[in-house]
Amino acid sequence: MGSSSNIDFEAVPLSGWLEGGEHRLRQRIYYEDTDFSGIVYHARYLHFFERGRTDYLRCLGVEQGALHDYDEEGLAFAVHHMDLKFIRPARMDDILLITTRTKKATGVRLILEQAIYAHDTLLTTATVTVVIINKAGRARRMPDDLAKTLQSGGLDKT
């Protein structure tokens, strides 16, 4: 049946891990991620970056589902702007390393820097500006405790 019996699944965190102030997540490229040539379709990188951001928050102890009821006003994250740079393509069966770190967390904005690597080669980068909104969809200030957690990038959790 292959070598999967040798894998220590407990040692491979499903949500990735925090290391040196950044989040790291492994992701395999599947057939569904590629175009007819076996190269990852450009829009799929948005999915990979979203998974990285979501699991980054999860590893920091921020549960997005619970944020809706954070307080009376509620809060959520909404992507406001993304700056992407495609450097090299990922291919079928590549194992990606998706990294995410907080660049800045103040006021109503959270700026994240993300990168995707395969075989230790940089493939794609993204700078993502996320705004904090309330239940009505209006911008709101980030609570101080949340800003502190995001600014730490997990350094106080290691």
Secondary structure, DSSP 8 states (H G I E B T S, - for coil): --SGGG--GGGS-TT-EEETTEEEEEEE--GGGB-TTSBB-TTHHHHHHHHHHHHHHHHTT--HHHHTTSSSS--EEEEEEEEEEE-S--BTT-EEEEEEEEEEEETTEEEEEEEEEETTEEEEEEEEEEEEE-TTS-B----HHHHHHHHHTTTTT-
